[in-house]
Amino acid sequence: MIGYWFRTQSMLSLLPWLIVALAWWLGGWMLVSVAFRLEARERLLAGWGLGMVLYLWTVNLIGRWLPAQTAFTAAAALTLLAGAVVMWWRGASSLDWDDLRHWQPLAAALLANGYRYVYVDQNWWGKLPPASKQSLSRGCVQVVVEFAQEETFRKLLDLEACWTKNTP
């Protein structure tokens, strides 16, 4: 899926993937919030994992009959719909937005699983522990795009070289 949308060098090609990923993650988060008895610190990561599994299973099922882009988008919509239907069926009125305070395990899982790009701004950077800052400052990390102005900065980092070779 990712390779399909990233066949151009435009940064805008990242947008469809982000929208689809947000949809299957939100659907998974809804499902684990009402279907399992998990602690708040576990729900984001479990929702990400369950959403991804359901999304990939659905893409592989409907991708036999639909064009690739339609299958990718429809699978994300179906995962999100499944989460909404289960929440409605179980009588849950909304997600526990307090779960978002526990984002660090999700970020660590994304980095540990070989995701290529990381978006960093001064707010996120300021909350990272020193070990994470050191990891993202290694020589293998390449800055794709950077915006800096006084005390504000945003960067898109490419981590691919860190996963393909052991560069310090």
C-alpha positions in Angstrom: 0.0 0.0 0.0 2.6 2.5 1.0 4.7 2.0 -2.2 1.6 2.5 -4.3 0.9 6.0 -3.0 4.6 7.0 -2.8 5.5 6.3 -6.4 6.0 10.1 -6.8 8.4 12.3 -5.0 5.8 14.8 -3.9 5.2 15.3 -0.2 1.5 15.4 -0.9 1.6 11.7 -1.7 1.9 11.1 2.0 -1.5 12.6 2.7 -3.7 9.7 1.4 -1.7 7.3 3.5 -2.0 9.4 6.6 -5.8 9.7 6.2 -6.1 5.9 5.6 -3.8 5.1 8.6 -5.8 7.5 10.8 -9.0 5.8 9.8 -7.9 2.2 10.5 -6.2 3.3 13.7 -9.3 5.1 14.9 -11.4 2.1 14.0 -9.1 -0.2 15.9 -9.0 2.2 18.9 -12.8 2.2 19.0 -13.0 -1.6 18.9 -10.5 -2.2 21.7 -12.0 0.5 23.8 -15.4 -1.3 24.0 -14.5 -4.9 23.3 -11.6 -5.5 25.7 -10.9 -4.4 29.3 -7.6 -2.6 28.8 -5.9 0.1 30.7 -5.7 3.6 29.3 -2.0 3.2 28.5 -2.7 0.0 26.5 -5.6 1.1 24.3 -3.8 3.3 21.8 -1.2 0.7 20.9 -3.7 -2.2 21.0 -6.1 -0.1 18.7 -3.3 0.6 16.3 -2.4 -3.1 16.1 -6.0 -4.4 15.8 -6.9 -1.7 13.3 -3.9 -2.5 11.2 -4.6 -6.3 11.2 -8.3 -5.7 10.3 -7.3 -3.2 7.6 -4.7 -5.6 6.0 -7.1 -8.5 6.2 -9.9 -6.4 4.5 -7.5 -5.0 1.8 -6.4 -8.6 0.9 -10.0 -9.7 0.8 -11.5 -6.9 -1.3 -8.3 -6.2 -3.3 -9.1 -9.3 -5.4 -12.1 -7.5 -7.0 -11.4 -3.8 -6.7 -8.6 -1.5 -8.0 -5.7 -1.0 -5.6 -6.5 2.6 -4.5 -10.2 1.8 -4.1 -9.4 -1.3 -2.0 -6.9 0.6 0.2 -9.5 3.4 0.9 -12.5 1.1 1.3 -10.7 -1.1 3.7 -9.8 1.8 5.9 -13.4 3.1 5.8 -14.7 -0.4 6.7 -12.4 -0.7 9.6 -13.5 2.7 10.9 -17.2 1.7 10.3 -16.7 -1.5 12.2 -15.3 0.4 15.2 -18.2 2.9 15.1 -20.8 0.1 14.8 -19.4 -1.9 17.7 -19.2 1.2 19.9 -22.9 2.0 19.0 -23.9 -1.6 19.6 -22.2 -1.7 23.0 -23.8 1.6 24.0 -20.6 3.6 24.2 -21.1 7.3 23.6 -17.5 8.3 22.8 -13.9 7.4 23.1 -11.9 8.1 26.2 -9.9 11.0 24.9 -7.7 10.7 28.0 -6.1 7.7 26.2 -4.2 10.2 24.1 -2.0 11.1 27.0 -0.3 7.7 26.6 1.1 8.3 23.1 4.7 7.4 23.9 4.3 3.6 23.5 2.6 4.1 20.2 5.4 6.3 18.9 8.1 3.9 20.1 6.3 1.0 18.4 6.1 2.9 15.1 9.9 3.7 15.2 10.8 0.2 16.3 8.8 -1.3 13.4 10.8 0.4 10.7 8.6 3.3 9.7 10.6 5.4 7.3 9.5 9.0 8.1 9.0 10.8 11.3 7.6 14.3 11.6 9.1 16.3 14.5 8.1 19.7 15.8 9.4 21.7 18.9 6.5 20.5 21.1 7.0 16.8 20.4 10.8 17.2 20.6 10.5 18.9 24.0 8.6 15.9 25.4 10.9 13.2 24.2 13.3 11.6 26.6 17.0 12.2 26.1 17.6 8.7 24.7 15.0 9.2 22.0 16.4 12.6 21.1 19.8 11.0 20.8 18.5 8.3 18.5 16.8 10.8 16.2 20.1 12.8 16.0 22.2 9.9 14.8 24.2 10.3 11.6 21.9 7.9 9.7 18.9 10.2 10.2 18.4 12.5 7.2 16.4 15.8 7.3 14.1 15.8 4.2 12.4 19.1 4.9 13.0 21.6 7.6 11.3 24.8 8.7 12.9 26.9 11.5 11.9 30.3 12.7 13.1 31.8 16.0 11.9 29.2 18.6 9.7 27.2 16.3 10.8 24.3 14.1 9.4 21.5 12.1 11.3 18.7 10.4 10.5 15.6 8.4 13.1 13.0 9.1 14.0 10.0 6.9 15.1 7.0 9.0 15.6 4.5 6.2 19.4 4.5 6.4 19.1 3.6 10.1 17.1 0.5 9.3 19.1 -0.6 6.3 22.5 -0.4 7.9 24.0 0.0 11.4 25.1 3.6 11.0 26.0 5.3 14.3 
